[in-house]
Amino acid sequence: MEEQKDKISPESKEAGRRNFLKLGFLAAGLTVVGGGIEKVLSTEKKENPDTTVFTRDGKVFKADLNCLHEYTAPAVSNEEARRGIPGKKFVMVFDLAKCDGCKKCTEACQAMHFTEPDREWIKVFKMKDAETTAAYFMPKPCFHCDNPPCTKVCPVGATFKRQDGIVLIDDDRCIGCRSCMAACPYSTRFFNWSEPMQPEAVAHVTYSPEHGFPRQKGTTEKCDFCPHMIRDGKMPACVNGCPMNAIYFGDQNEDAVTNSAGTTVKFSQLLEDNSAYRFLEELGTEPRVYYLPPKNRKYPKPDLDSEGKEQKKDAKKPDMNKGMASMNM
Protein backbone atom coordinates (compact mmCIF):
# COMPACT_ATOMS: atom_id res chain seq x y z
CA MET A 1 0.00 0.00 0.00
CA GLU A 2 1.45 3.37 -0.98
CA GLU A 3 2.27 5.74 1.82
CA GLN A 4 1.02 9.30 1.58
CA LYS A 5 1.64 10.62 5.07
CA ASP A 6 4.64 12.89 5.57
CA LYS A 7 5.70 12.41 1.93
CA ILE A 8 7.65 15.24 0.36
CA SER A 9 8.16 15.36 -3.40
CA PRO A 10 11.71 15.61 -4.75
CA GLU A 11 10.88 19.07 -6.13
CA SER A 12 9.63 20.31 -2.77
CA LYS A 13 12.57 18.72 -1.06
CA GLU A 14 15.05 20.49 -3.34
CA ALA A 15 13.22 23.78 -2.88
CA GLY A 16 13.41 23.26 0.84
CA ARG A 17 17.16 22.87 0.61
CA ARG A 18 17.52 26.11 -1.35
CA ASN A 19 15.28 28.06 1.01
CA PHE A 20 17.15 26.70 3.97
CA LEU A 21 20.45 27.90 2.54
CA LYS A 22 19.00 31.33 1.76
CA LEU A 23 17.70 31.79 5.28
CA GLY A 24 21.18 31.28 6.66
CA PHE A 25 20.34 28.57 9.18
CA LEU A 26 23.50 26.74 8.24
CA ALA A 27 25.66 28.88 10.49
CA ALA A 28 25.30 26.35 13.29
CA GLY A 29 25.23 23.25 11.17
CA LEU A 30 27.70 23.45 8.32
CA THR A 31 31.03 21.83 9.03
CA VAL A 32 33.82 20.65 6.80
CA VAL A 33 33.33 16.93 6.44
CA GLY A 34 36.55 15.15 5.53
CA GLY A 35 36.96 12.61 2.85
CA GLY A 36 35.59 14.57 -0.11
CA ILE A 37 33.10 13.13 -2.51
CA GLU A 38 32.83 9.38 -2.18
CA LYS A 39 33.39 7.14 -5.14
CA VAL A 40 30.44 5.23 -6.52
CA LEU A 41 30.73 1.54 -5.86
CA SER A 42 30.29 -1.05 -8.55
CA THR A 43 28.00 -4.00 -7.95
CA GLU A 44 28.92 -7.37 -9.40
CA LYS A 45 26.29 -10.08 -9.74
CA LYS A 46 27.63 -13.53 -8.94
CA GLU A 47 26.20 -16.95 -9.70
CA ASN A 48 25.22 -17.44 -6.06
CA PRO A 49 21.83 -15.68 -5.76
CA ASP A 50 22.26 -15.39 -1.98
CA THR A 51 25.33 -13.20 -2.27
CA THR A 52 25.91 -9.71 -3.60
CA VAL A 53 29.54 -8.64 -3.96
CA PHE A 54 30.48 -4.97 -3.65
CA THR A 55 33.88 -3.91 -4.94
CA ARG A 56 35.81 -0.74 -4.08
CA ASP A 57 39.45 -0.30 -4.99
CA GLY A 58 39.97 -4.05 -5.05
CA LYS A 59 38.42 -4.63 -1.62
CA VAL A 60 35.45 -6.97 -1.45
CA PHE A 61 32.90 -7.78 1.18
CA LYS A 62 29.91 -10.07 0.88
CA ALA A 63 26.37 -9.34 1.96
CA ASP A 64 24.43 -12.52 2.69
CA LEU A 65 20.96 -11.90 1.34
CA ASN A 66 19.54 -14.54 3.65
CA CYS A 67 19.69 -11.92 6.39
CA LEU A 68 17.44 -9.63 4.34
CA HIS A 69 14.27 -11.71 4.46
CA GLU A 70 12.81 -9.06 6.76
CA TYR A 71 12.79 -6.60 3.85
CA THR A 72 10.18 -8.70 2.07
CA ALA A 73 7.58 -7.63 4.63
CA PRO A 74 5.55 -4.49 3.87
CA ALA A 75 7.09 -1.35 5.34
CA VAL A 76 5.32 0.07 8.35
CA SER A 77 3.66 3.45 7.94
CA ASN A 78 5.66 6.61 8.49
CA GLU A 79 3.58 7.29 11.58
CA GLU A 80 4.39 3.87 13.06
CA ALA A 81 8.07 4.25 12.23
CA ARG A 82 8.22 7.59 14.02
CA ARG A 83 6.26 6.36 17.03
CA GLY A 84 8.28 3.20 17.61
CA ILE A 85 7.27 0.01 19.41
CA PRO A 86 4.94 0.78 22.33
CA GLY A 87 6.06 -0.20 25.82
CA LYS A 88 9.69 -0.83 24.85
CA LYS A 89 12.90 0.96 25.81
CA PHE A 90 15.84 -0.57 23.96
CA VAL A 91 19.41 -0.66 25.29
CA MET A 92 22.74 -2.08 24.13
CA VAL A 93 25.67 -3.27 26.26
CA PHE A 94 29.24 -3.97 25.12
CA ASP A 95 31.37 -6.28 27.25
CA LEU A 96 34.87 -4.97 26.53
CA ALA A 97 36.40 -7.95 28.33
CA LYS A 98 35.07 -10.19 25.57
CA CYS A 99 35.63 -8.01 22.50
CA ASP A 100 38.71 -9.12 20.54
CA GLY A 101 38.50 -6.46 17.84
CA CYS A 102 37.50 -8.85 15.04
CA LYS A 103 35.03 -6.28 13.61
CA LYS A 104 32.48 -8.95 12.74
CA CYS A 105 29.86 -6.60 14.18
CA THR A 106 30.87 -4.00 11.60
CA GLU A 107 30.78 -6.53 8.77
CA ALA A 108 27.32 -7.72 9.80
CA CYS A 109 26.07 -4.13 9.96
CA GLN A 110 27.42 -3.34 6.49
CA ALA A 111 25.87 -6.50 5.08
CA MET A 112 22.50 -5.67 6.59
CA HIS A 113 22.39 -2.05 5.43
CA PHE A 114 24.45 -2.37 2.22
CA THR A 115 26.78 0.42 3.28
CA GLU A 116 30.06 1.02 1.49
CA PRO A 117 33.17 -0.74 2.86
CA ASP A 118 34.64 2.54 4.12
CA ARG A 119 31.40 3.58 5.83
CA GLU A 120 31.17 1.93 9.23
CA TRP A 121 28.06 2.67 11.27
CA ILE A 122 29.72 0.81 14.13
CA LYS A 123 33.45 1.45 14.43
CA VAL A 124 35.87 -0.62 16.52
CA PHE A 125 38.71 1.30 18.14
CA LYS A 126 41.88 -0.08 19.69
CA MET A 127 42.22 1.58 23.09
CA LYS A 128 44.97 1.82 25.67
CA ASP A 129 44.58 3.56 29.02
CA ALA A 130 48.31 3.83 29.76
CA GLU A 131 51.70 2.71 28.47
CA THR A 132 51.87 -0.02 31.11
CA THR A 133 48.39 -1.46 30.42
CA ALA A 134 47.24 -3.88 27.75
CA ALA A 135 45.24 -2.65 24.79
CA TYR A 136 41.53 -3.41 24.47
CA PHE A 137 38.86 -2.82 21.83
CA MET A 138 35.88 -0.49 21.96
CA PRO A 139 32.99 -0.70 19.46
CA LYS A 140 31.21 2.63 18.93
CA PRO A 141 27.75 2.81 17.31
CA CYS A 142 25.22 5.63 17.55
CA PHE A 143 24.36 6.01 21.23
CA HIS A 144 20.63 6.73 20.76
CA CYS A 145 20.73 9.29 23.54
CA ASP A 146 17.75 10.04 25.73
CA ASN A 147 18.76 13.71 25.52
CA PRO A 148 19.99 13.82 21.91
CA PRO A 149 21.52 17.09 20.69
CA CYS A 150 20.90 16.05 17.08
CA THR A 151 17.12 16.20 17.33
CA LYS A 152 17.20 19.67 18.86
CA VAL A 153 19.07 21.29 15.96
CA CYS A 154 17.23 19.63 13.04
CA PRO A 155 15.06 22.39 11.53
CA VAL A 156 12.65 20.04 9.74
CA GLY A 157 12.16 17.19 12.20
CA ALA A 158 14.08 14.72 10.03
CA THR A 159 16.04 13.45 13.03
CA PHE A 160 13.69 12.26 15.74
CA LYS A 161 13.60 10.10 18.85
CA ARG A 162 10.98 7.38 19.23
CA GLN A 163 9.25 6.37 22.42
CA ASP A 164 11.19 3.09 22.44
CA GLY A 165 14.50 4.97 22.77
CA ILE A 166 15.71 4.71 19.16
CA VAL A 167 16.88 7.83 17.28
CA LEU A 168 16.18 7.67 13.54
CA ILE A 169 16.52 9.83 10.43
CA ASP A 170 13.71 10.38 7.93
CA ASP A 171 15.40 10.87 4.56
CA ASP A 172 12.17 12.13 3.04
CA ARG A 173 12.43 15.14 5.34
CA CYS A 174 16.22 15.57 5.52
CA ILE A 175 17.42 18.68 3.65
CA GLY A 176 21.12 17.93 4.03
CA CYS A 177 22.03 20.85 6.30
CA ARG A 178 24.27 18.62 8.45
CA SER A 179 23.34 20.48 11.65
CA CYS A 180 22.88 17.10 13.32
CA MET A 181 26.43 16.13 12.40
CA ALA A 182 27.76 19.29 14.01
CA ALA A 183 25.68 18.79 17.15
CA CYS A 184 26.53 15.10 17.72
CA PRO A 185 29.46 14.83 20.18
CA TYR A 186 30.08 11.22 19.15
CA SER A 187 30.71 11.74 15.41
CA THR A 188 28.51 8.80 14.45
CA ARG A 189 26.79 10.30 11.40
CA PHE A 190 27.71 10.17 7.72
CA PHE A 191 26.67 12.33 4.79
CA ASN A 192 25.78 11.03 1.34
CA TRP A 193 27.79 13.36 -0.91
CA SER A 194 27.09 11.27 -3.99
CA GLU A 195 24.36 8.88 -5.06
CA PRO A 196 24.48 5.94 -2.60
CA MET A 197 24.63 2.37 -3.76
CA GLN A 198 21.16 0.97 -4.47
CA PRO A 199 21.41 -2.85 -4.42
CA GLU A 200 19.06 -4.80 -6.62
CA ALA A 201 18.16 -6.96 -3.64
CA VAL A 202 16.25 -4.10 -2.01
CA ALA A 203 15.10 -2.27 -5.12
CA HIS A 204 11.53 -3.38 -4.46
CA VAL A 205 11.44 -2.05 -0.90
CA THR A 206 9.10 0.83 -0.07
CA TYR A 207 10.93 3.57 1.82
CA SER A 208 10.61 3.70 5.58
CA PRO A 209 12.77 5.42 8.23
CA GLU A 210 12.97 1.99 9.88
CA HIS A 211 15.24 0.54 7.20
CA GLY A 212 16.36 3.56 5.19
CA PHE A 213 15.97 2.08 1.68
CA PRO A 214 16.35 3.50 -0.83
CA ARG A 215 19.21 5.63 0.52
CA GLN A 216 19.24 9.18 -0.83
CA LYS A 217 21.91 11.61 -1.98
CA GLY A 218 22.21 14.74 0.16
CA THR A 219 21.02 13.10 3.39
CA THR A 220 22.66 11.88 6.60
CA GLU A 221 22.70 8.32 7.91
CA LYS A 222 23.90 6.38 10.94
CA CYS A 223 23.46 3.29 13.10
CA ASP A 224 19.75 2.70 13.67
CA PHE A 225 19.68 -0.41 15.93
CA CYS A 226 18.03 -2.29 13.01
CA PRO A 227 14.45 -1.37 14.04
CA HIS A 228 12.96 -3.48 11.25
CA MET A 229 14.65 -6.51 12.84
CA ILE A 230 13.54 -5.58 16.33
CA ARG A 231 9.94 -5.20 15.20
CA ASP A 232 10.14 -8.79 13.94
CA GLY A 233 11.50 -10.01 17.29
CA LYS A 234 15.11 -10.31 16.12
CA MET A 235 18.26 -8.66 17.43
CA PRO A 236 20.26 -6.07 15.45
CA ALA A 237 22.75 -7.35 12.89
CA CYS A 238 25.79 -6.36 14.95
CA VAL A 239 24.60 -8.45 17.90
CA ASN A 240 23.91 -11.50 15.74
CA GLY A 241 27.26 -11.10 14.01
CA CYS A 242 29.43 -11.00 17.14
CA PRO A 243 31.23 -14.38 17.54
CA MET A 244 32.54 -13.38 20.98
CA ASN A 245 29.04 -12.84 22.46
CA ALA A 246 30.31 -9.42 23.56
CA ILE A 247 27.19 -7.44 22.61
CA TYR A 248 23.95 -7.57 24.57
CA PHE A 249 20.68 -6.05 23.40
CA GLY A 250 17.29 -5.90 25.00
CA ASP A 251 14.45 -4.01 26.62
CA GLN A 252 15.19 -1.93 29.69
CA ASN A 253 11.54 -2.08 30.69
CA GLU A 254 11.80 -5.87 30.88
CA ASP A 255 15.24 -5.55 32.55
CA ALA A 256 16.64 -8.20 30.22
CA VAL A 257 19.36 -8.23 27.55
CA THR A 258 20.55 -11.07 25.29
CA ASN A 259 23.73 -11.79 23.32
CA SER A 260 24.32 -13.78 20.11
CA ALA A 261 24.70 -17.04 22.06
CA GLY A 262 21.15 -16.60 23.32
CA THR A 263 22.30 -15.91 26.87
CA THR A 264 19.79 -13.62 28.56
CA VAL A 265 20.76 -11.78 31.73
CA LYS A 266 19.20 -9.19 34.00
CA PHE A 267 20.15 -5.80 32.59
CA SER A 268 20.34 -3.91 35.89
CA GLN A 269 22.35 -6.69 37.54
CA LEU A 270 24.77 -6.84 34.61
CA LEU A 271 25.49 -3.13 34.97
CA GLU A 272 25.81 -3.26 38.75
CA ASP A 273 28.06 -6.34 38.89
CA ASN A 274 30.47 -4.98 36.30
CA SER A 275 30.64 -1.26 37.18
CA ALA A 276 29.22 -0.30 33.80
CA TYR A 277 29.66 3.17 32.35
CA ARG A 278 28.48 5.25 29.41
CA PHE A 279 30.74 7.05 26.97
CA LEU A 280 30.91 10.83 27.61
CA GLU A 281 27.84 10.65 29.82
CA GLU A 282 29.12 13.76 31.60
CA LEU A 283 27.83 15.74 28.60
CA GLY A 284 24.27 15.04 29.74
CA THR A 285 23.28 13.21 26.56
CA GLU A 286 22.11 10.14 28.51
CA PRO A 287 23.28 7.46 26.04
CA ARG A 288 21.37 4.19 25.79
CA VAL A 289 24.61 2.27 25.11
CA TYR A 290 26.60 0.93 28.08
CA TYR A 291 30.11 -0.49 28.43
CA LEU A 292 31.45 -3.12 30.80
CA PRO A 293 35.14 -2.42 31.65
CA PRO A 294 37.82 -4.61 30.01
CA LYS A 295 38.80 -6.42 33.18
CA ASN A 296 39.57 -10.16 33.37
CA ARG A 297 39.81 -10.50 29.58
CA LYS A 298 37.76 -13.42 28.34
CA TYR A 299 38.71 -13.76 24.67
CA PRO A 300 41.05 -16.60 23.64
CA LYS A 301 44.71 -16.26 24.62
CA PRO A 302 47.45 -16.37 21.92
CA ASP A 303 48.91 -19.70 20.82
CA LEU A 304 51.76 -20.68 23.12
CA ASP A 305 54.78 -22.84 22.40
CA SER A 306 56.09 -25.61 24.68
CA GLU A 307 57.90 -23.06 26.84
CA GLY A 308 54.84 -20.96 27.38
CA LYS A 309 55.97 -18.17 25.07
CA GLU A 310 53.77 -16.59 22.44
CA GLN A 311 54.37 -18.00 18.99
CA LYS A 312 55.36 -15.88 16.00
CA LYS A 313 52.77 -13.68 14.34
CA ASP A 314 52.49 -15.98 11.34
CA ALA A 315 51.42 -18.88 13.57
CA LYS A 316 47.90 -20.14 13.21
CA LYS A 317 45.45 -18.17 15.32
CA PRO A 318 42.16 -19.37 16.82
CA ASP A 319 39.40 -19.53 14.23
CA MET A 320 36.96 -16.81 15.29
CA ASN A 321 34.52 -17.69 12.50
CA LYS A 322 33.47 -21.06 13.90
CA GLY A 323 30.74 -19.50 15.97
CA MET A 324 29.22 -17.83 12.92
CA ALA A 325 27.93 -21.05 11.36
CA SER A 326 24.94 -21.36 13.67
CA MET A 327 23.95 -17.70 13.65
CA ASN A 328 20.80 -16.60 11.86
CA MET A 329 21.84 -13.64 9.72
N, C-alpha and C positions, 0 to 999 in steps of 0.2 A: 504494500500500500504506500503510495507516495506521501511524503511528509510535506506539509505546507506551513506548519508553525515555525516561526523564527527563521524562515528562509530568506536569504538576501541574494538578489540576483548578482551575477558578476559585474554588470554595469553599475549597479548601486554600490556594490562593494568597492569598485575602483574609484567611484566618485567620492565615497567616504574617505578613502585614503588621501585623495587630493585635498578635500576640505580640511582634513585633519592637519595636513602639512601647512596649509594656508593659515590656519588658526594659531599655529605656533606652539601647539601642545607638546611638541617633541623636545622641548628644552630639558625636560626631566627624564625623557626616555631614550633619546638617541645616544648610543655609545658606539665606539669603534669595535666591531666584532672581527676578531682575527680570522685568518684563514682564507679570506677572499672568496671569490665565487667558486662554489664546489663543482667539480666535474660531474657530468652526467654519466651514470653507470650504464654499462651494457648488460643486457639480460640474455643468457644463453640457454636455450631449451635442450634438455638432455632426454635420452630415451626413457629414463626412469620418470614416470609421471608424478611420483611423490616427491620429487626433488627439483628445486629451482636453483640454478647456480648464478651468482652475481659476481662479476669480475671487475676489479679496479686495480689498475697498475700491476697486473699479474697476481694479485692476491684474491683468493677465492674463499667464500664461505657458503655453506649449504643451509637452506631453509627447508626443513622437513614439513611438507604440506599436510602431513597427518595431524599436526598440531593445530591446523587451521579449520578443523571441522566446525568450530564454533561460529565461523563466519558464514556458514550456510544458513544459519537461523536469521529470520527477519530482524532488522535493526529495531531497537526500541525507539519510541518517539523522542523527539528533542526534549520534551517536557520531562519524560521519565529519566533521560540521561542526565539532565541537570538536577533533578531531585535526588537521585541515588536510590539505594536500597533501604527501605524503611527499617528502623530498629537496629541498624548495624553501625559499628564504629571501627573501621579497619585499622590495624597496626601491623608493623613489620619489625622484626628483631634480627640483628646480625650477631652471631656468636663468633667473635674475632679469634677465639682460641681454636676454632675449627677451620676457619678459612685459610686455605693454602695458596691463594692467589691464582688459581687455575683459570679464572675468568669464564667458566662455563655459564655462569649466570648472565654475563654480557652476551655470550653467543646465543643463548636461548632467547634473550630479549630481542636481539637483532633478527633472529629467525621468525619470531612471532610477529614483529611489527614491520619487517622488511626494510629496516633502516640500513643505510650505507655502512660499509665496514669501518669507516673512520668516524662514525656517529654513534657514540655509546651512551645510551640513556642511563645505564648504570656503569659507572667507572670503578675500577679496582686500583687503589693506590697502595704502593709499598711504603710503609711507615716505620719510623724509628724514633723512639722517645729520647734516646741519648746514645753517645758513642759506645758506651759499655753495655747496652741492652741489645737484645736480638730484634731483628726486623719482624714486622707482622703486616698483614694485609687488611685494608679497609675498603669495602664496597661502598659506593656513594650514589644512591638514586635520588629522585626528587623526594623531599621530606614531607610533602603533603601536610604542611603546617596548619595548626588550628588557628593561628593568627598570621595568615599569609600576606606578606607585603605585596606580592604580585597582583592579588585580586583588588587591592586598594587603588592601584595606579592605572589599571586598565580602563580606558575611557568609554569602552563600548560593551563591557560585560562579557568579553570573550573568555577571559580567565575567571573561573568561578569555583567555589568550594561547595561540595554536596553535603547533605546531612549525614552521610555515612563516612565523612572524613576525607574523601578523595578530592584532590584539586585537579580539574580538567581544563582543557582549552577547546573552545568551539571555533573551528577554522572558518565556519560560515560567517562568523562575526568579526574575526581577527582582521585588523587593518594594517598589521605589520609595523606598528610604531616602535616596538621593542621596549616599551616602558617596563614591561614585566621582567625582561632580562636585566635591565638596570636595577630594578628593585630587589631581585632575588639575591640574597647574600650567599647562596650556595652554588651559584653558577651552574645550574642543572638544565638550562633551556638552550635550545638550538634554533637557528633561523634558517628557513628555506630560501636561500638566495636564488637558486635556480629551480627549474621544474623537478620535483622529487620523482624518484623511481615509482612507477605504477605497475606492479607485477600483474601478470595475466591472471594469476590465481585468485586475486581479489577484485578483479575488474567488474564483477557483477554486484559487488557489495554496495548497498545504499549507505550514504554517509551518515555517521553518527559520532558525536563527541566521545562515545564509549570505545570506539576502535580507531577512529581517525582516518579511515579510508573513504575516498581517495585523499592522499596528502596533497596540500596545495602550496604553490609558490607564493612567497611573500607572507608566510605565516610562521608562528613559532610552534615548537613541539617539545615534548619531554616525556619522562617516565610517567605512566598513568596507572600503575598497579594492575594493569590488565582487567579493567572493570567488566568487559564482556565475558571473561573467564569466570570472574567472581560471581556474576549473575547466574552463571550456569553451575555454580557449586564447585568450581575448580580453583586451584591456587594460581597466582601469577606465574608467568613463564620462568622468571628468574629463580623462583622457589623450586619449581619442578626440575629445573636444570642443574641445581647445585648437587654435585656428587658427594660433598662433604657433610650434607645435612646441616649447613651452617646458617641457613635462613629460615626463620619462622614467620608465619603469617596467620592472622586470624582476626577475631572479633573481640574488641575490648569489652563490649557489653556482655559477652559470654565468658570473658576472662579465660580464653583458651586460644592458643596458637599452635600451629602444626608445621613440621618441616617436611622435606621431600621423602623421608623414610616413613612418613605416616605417624611419627611420634607426636602426640598431642600433650602439651603441658599447660599448667596454669600460668597464665600470662603474668599476673601480679607476683606470683611466687618466683617465677623465673627472673624477674627484674630485681626482686629483693635479695634473692640468694646470690646473685652475681654482681651486685653493685652496678647496675646498668646506668648508662648515661645517654644523653642526647647531644648531637653535634651542634655546637654554638647555641645551646639553649639559652645562654645568657642574653641573647639578642631579643628574647621575648617572643620568638616566632612559634614556640610550642610545637616542635616537630612530632610527627606520628611515627617516626623511625627511631628505634632504640639500638644501642650497642652494648654487648657484654664484653668486658675487658679481655685482652689476650693473655690471660693467665693460665698456667697449666696447659700448655699447647696440646691439642688432641689430634692433630693431623699426623700422618705416618712419618716416622723418623727416616733419615737418609739410610741408604744401604751401607752396611758396615762390613769391613773385611775381618779376617780371623783375629786381628789384634784390636778390634774395636774402633778402628779409625775409619773415617768417612772415605768411601771409594772415590775415584776420580770422576770428574763431571760427566765423562762420556759413558759411565757405567749405567746399566739399566735401572731406571727409576720405577717406583710403584705405578701400576696402571690405574690412573684415576678415572678412566672411562668405563671400568667394569660395572660401576653402579648405575650407569646410564641405561643399560639394556632394559631394565624393568620399569623405567619411568614412562609415564604417559604424556607425551609431548603433543 
